[in-house]
Every structure is written in structure tokens, then in C-alpha cells.
Amino acid sequence: MDSLLRRSTKQYTEAELENKIAASINLFKYVEEKDIFKQYYQRNLCYRLLFGSSTLLELEESTINQLNAVCGYEFTSKFQRMFNDIQLADGLNANFQSYLREKNLAFPFAHHCHVLTLILTIR
């Protein structure tokens, strides 16, 4: 699923990606080791969100919602929190950039900050 959600997947239209994600989640219903999937999905989601390699944030949100429908809130709460953190960070960055423009201030370097809450479970 990670390869479908990465930006490098330009060979598919948005509708095709949605269909492939839906088919993957349909298949996921039959996986017994959902906790292993959860660990990989969480790590890959983190990388996609932090490095901006996600195809569409709407598709990420849709995927999280579909997983929520299959597995429940407890399974997807960390995913949702990570997604919300990135949306909040994007808003704060936009506000900061507009503040800099209003005050005619500039950094001598490009500045963009993302903070992501990632909670790992150590066993």
C-alpha cells in the first residue's frame, strides 16, 4: 500500500489509486497479523508525511478512514494524530510565512518546520 500512496506513483489516476487502495483494504480484512501491518504502515506514513512524498493528502485521509472502518478507532488513532499534526504544521508554516511577508522579514535560508507525534510501542 505504501507504494500506491507515494508520490512516485504517477502511472495511475486518482480514481485508479482509490480503487487499488480499496482493494488492498478489502484484502487486509483477512490478514490475521494486523499489528505487524500497523507497525509498517505507521512508519511508512510517518516518512510520507514528513518528507512530502505522499501522492494526495486526501487519499491518505481516505485510507485512514477506511482502515478505521475495518479495525476501529484504537487501531487508527495514531495514524489520525500523525495526519492531524501535519495539517496543523502546514497551517502554522503558512501563517509564519505570511507574517514574514507582512513584516518584510526574510531568513537567509529556506525554512519549513514539521513536527510529528510518533508514538512507538516497544515490546
N, C-alpha and C positions, 0 to 999 in steps of 0.2 A: 504494500500500500504506500510505503514511503516513496517509492519511485514514481508513483502516479501523482503524488502531491508535490513533488519537487518541480521547480521552475523549468528544469531541463526537458520536461515532457511537453514539447511543442507540437508533437505529431498528432495530438488528439484535440478535438474541440472540447469546449466546456461541457457540453451535453454528453459526449463520449466519456469524459472523465467521471462525470456524475454517475453514469451507468456502470462503469467499471468499479467505482468505489462502492456503489450499492451492491453489486455482485460480490465483491470482496467481503462486505459486512454480512451478507447473506451466508456466505461460506463460513465466516467467523463464528456464526451461531453454533456450529457443530464442533468447534475446537474445544477440547477439554482443558488445556493448559492456558487459560485466558490470562493468568498472572504473568506468564513469560511474554506473551504478546504485549501486555500492558507496559512492561519494562522497556521493551524495544520501541514501542510506539511513543512512549513518553520521552525517551532520549532523542528519537528522531524528530519529534515535534519541537522539542527544545532547539535543536540545530536549525530546523526550517524557520522557526520564528526569529531566533536571534540573528541569523545570517541572511534573512530575507530571501531564502531560497524556495519559499512556498509559491505555488502557482497562483492561487487566489485565496485570500483570507476567508471569503465566503464559503469556499469549498472546504477549507479546514474546519470552519464552524459547523457546516453541514455534516461533516464526517463525525465530529464530536457529538453532535445531536443524535446521529444515527446509532453511534456506539452507546449513548445514554439510553436510547430506546431499547436496545438489546440487553445491556448489562446493568443499567441503573445508575443513579447519581453517584453513589460511592465509588464506582469504577472510574467514572469520568470527571470527578470533581477536580482532580489535579490538572487534567487537560484543560478544563474550562478556566481554572485560575490562571494558568500559563497564558492562555489566549487572551483573557481579560487584561493581564499585566502588559502584554504587547500593545493592545489597543490603547490602554492608558498612557503608556510610554510614548506612543505615536502622537497622541493629543498633547502631551506635555512638551514634546520636542517641537511641535508646530507652534504652540504658544510661545515657547522660548525663542524660536526663530523670528516670530513676528515682533516680539519685544525688542530683539536686537535690531531689527529693521526700523522700528519706531524711534529708537534712541540713537540710530546711526552708529551702532557699535558693530565691531567685527572681530572675530578671532583670527589669529594668523594661521589657523589650521581648520580643517573641516571638523565639525563637532556634531555628533549624534549619539545619544545615550539610550540604551535599552537595559532595563532591569527586569529580570525574570525570576519568579519564585519557583524553584525546583526543589521538591521535597523527595529525597531518595529514601527508600526503606532498606536498611541493612539487615540482612539475616545471617 
